[in-house]
Amino acid sequence: MPTRHQPTLGILLILAAGLLLASQDALSKSLTAVYPLLLVVWLRYLSQSVLMLALFAPRMGLNLLRTQRPWLQFVRGLSLVAITLLFYSALRFIPLGEATAVIFLAPLVVIVLSATWLKEHISRGLWLSVGVGLLGVLLIVRPGFVIGRMTAGMDPAPLSSTPAQVAAATARKCAAMPCGIGLL
C-alpha cells in the first residue's frame, strides 16, 4: 500500500489514538468498580471482535481467519488478554495516571525482546534513551509506591507492561514474515 509523507495527519491520528486509549482506560476503571473484571474484559474483546468482523469480513471473507503462523498469533492474543486483565486489575489498586506511567516501562522490555528474540542490533543511543525513559517513569511513579500501596494480594501494575512487550514483539515478528492478518 503506497503511502505519502503526511506528518500532520500522522500526528493527528496518534493524538486521536491516545485520546481513545485514555478514554478506554478511564471507562474501564469506572466499569471494573461496578462490574466483575472478567465481564468488563469479555465485553471489551467481544465488541472489538464484532467491530473488526463488520469492517473486514465483507472484504476478506475467510482469509480473515487464515494465518501462516498460528502459534505467533495465539501468543499475541494471549498476551493482549493478559495485558487487559492485569492492567484493569491494577486500576482497582492505583490511580489511572500511575498505572499508565508503569506501562511506560514497555520500551525497556521491547528493546530486550528485540535484541534477544528478534536478533536486532540495539544502538547505545537507544539503550540510553530507554534508560532515561525508565528514570522518567520512576520520577512519576515515585520509587516505593507499589510497596506502600500493596493490599493483601499482589499488585498487578508492575506486571501489566510485560505482556504488552510480548504482544509487540510477536506483532513485529509477524510483520517480518507473511503471517496474514488472522484473528487468532
C-alpha positions in Angstrom: 0.0 0.0 0.0 1.7 3.2 -1.1 1.9 6.0 1.5 2.7 9.7 1.3 4.7 11.7 3.8 1.9 13.4 5.8 3.3 14.3 9.2 0.3 16.4 10.2 -2.1 13.6 9.5 0.2 11.2 11.3 0.3 13.4 14.4 -3.5 13.9 14.4 -4.0 10.1 14.2 -1.6 9.4 17.0 -3.3 12.1 19.2 -6.7 10.6 18.4 -5.4 7.1 19.3 -4.0 8.4 22.6 -7.3 10.1 23.4 -9.2 6.9 22.7 -6.8 4.8 24.7 -7.0 7.2 27.7 -10.8 7.2 27.4 -10.9 3.4 27.3 -8.7 3.2 30.4 -10.9 5.7 32.3 -14.1 3.9 31.3 -12.6 0.5 32.2 -11.6 1.9 35.7 -15.1 3.0 36.3 -16.7 -0.2 34.9 -14.4 -2.5 37.0 -15.6 -0.7 40.1 -19.1 -1.8 39.4 -18.9 -5.0 37.3 -16.7 -8.1 37.6 -13.3 -7.8 36.0 -13.8 -10.7 33.6 -17.1 -9.3 32.4 -15.5 -6.0 31.5 -12.6 -7.7 29.7 -15.1 -10.1 27.9 -17.2 -7.1 26.7 -14.1 -5.3 25.5 -12.9 -8.1 23.3 -16.5 -9.1 22.2 -17.1 -5.5 21.0 -13.7 -5.3 19.3 -14.3 -8.7 17.5 -17.7 -7.6 16.3 -16.4 -4.3 15.0 -13.4 -5.9 13.3 -15.6 -8.6 11.7 -18.0 -5.9 10.4 -15.2 -3.9 9.0 -13.0 -6.6 7.4 -15.2 -9.8 6.8 -17.1 -8.4 3.8 -13.8 -7.6 2.0 -11.6 -10.5 3.2 -14.1 -13.4 3.8 -12.4 -16.5 5.3 -9.0 -15.1 4.6 -9.5 -13.0 7.8 -9.1 -16.2 9.8 -6.1 -17.7 7.9 -2.5 -17.3 9.1 0.8 -18.9 8.3 2.0 -18.5 11.9 -0.9 -19.5 14.1 1.3 -20.0 17.2 2.6 -16.4 17.0 -1.0 -15.1 16.6 -2.1 -17.3 19.5 0.8 -16.0 21.8 0.0 -12.4 20.7 -3.7 -12.9 21.5 -3.0 -14.4 24.9 -0.6 -11.5 25.6 -3.3 -9.0 24.8 -5.8 -10.7 27.1 -3.1 -10.8 29.9 -2.4 -7.1 29.4 -6.0 -6.2 29.7 -6.6 -8.4 32.8 -3.5 -7.2 34.6 -4.0 -3.5 33.7 -7.7 -3.5 34.6 -6.8 -5.3 37.8 -4.2 -2.7 38.6 -6.7 0.1 38.1 -8.5 -1.2 41.2 -5.5 -0.5 43.4 -3.8 2.6 42.0 -4.7 5.8 40.2 -5.0 5.7 36.4 -2.1 8.1 35.9 0.3 5.9 38.0 -0.9 2.8 36.2 -0.3 4.4 32.8 3.2 5.5 33.9 4.1 2.0 34.8 3.1 0.9 31.3 5.8 3.2 30.0 8.3 0.5 31.2 7.2 -1.2 27.9 10.1 0.2 25.8 12.7 -1.4 28.1 11.2 -4.8 27.6 10.6 -4.3 23.9 14.3 -3.4 23.5 15.4 -6.5 25.4 13.0 -8.7 23.4 14.1 -7.1 20.1 17.8 -7.8 20.9 17.2 -11.4 22.2 14.2 -12.8 20.3 14.3 -10.8 17.1 18.1 -10.6 17.0 18.0 -6.9 16.2 21.0 -4.7 16.8 20.3 -2.1 19.5 22.4 1.0 19.4 23.9 2.6 22.6 21.8 5.7 21.9 18.6 3.6 22.0 19.7 2.0 25.3 20.4 5.4 26.7 17.0 6.7 25.6 15.3 3.8 27.2 17.3 4.3 30.4 16.2 8.0 30.5 12.6 6.9 30.0 12.9 4.5 32.9 14.1 7.3 35.1 11.1 9.3 34.0 8.8 6.5 35.0 10.4 6.3 38.4 10.0 10.0 38.8 6.3 9.9 38.0 5.6 6.7 40.0 7.8 7.7 42.9 10.0 4.7 44.0 8.4 2.6 46.6 4.8 3.5 45.7 4.0 -0.2 44.9 5.1 -1.3 48.4 3.2 1.5 50.1 0.0 0.7 48.2 0.0 -3.1 48.3 -3.0 -4.8 49.6 -3.4 -8.3 50.8 -2.8 -9.6 47.3 -0.1 -8.8 44.8 -0.4 -5.5 43.0 -0.6 -6.4 39.2 0.5 -2.9 38.0 4.2 -3.7 37.5 3.4 -6.9 35.7 0.9 -5.3 33.2 3.6 -4.0 30.9 5.3 -7.4 30.3 2.5 -9.0 28.2 2.4 -5.8 26.2 6.0 -6.4 25.2 5.3 -9.9 24.2 2.4 -8.7 22.1 4.6 -6.0 20.5 7.4 -8.4 19.7 5.1 -11.1 18.2 3.5 -8.4 16.1 6.9 -7.3 14.8 7.9 -10.9 14.2 4.6 -11.4 12.2 5.2 -8.2 10.3 8.6 -9.5 9.2 7.1 -12.7 7.8 4.0 -13.5 5.8 1.7 -14.3 8.7 -1.5 -13.0 7.2 -3.9 -11.0 9.3 -5.7 -13.7 11.2 -7.9 -13.1 14.2 -6.2 -15.7 16.3 
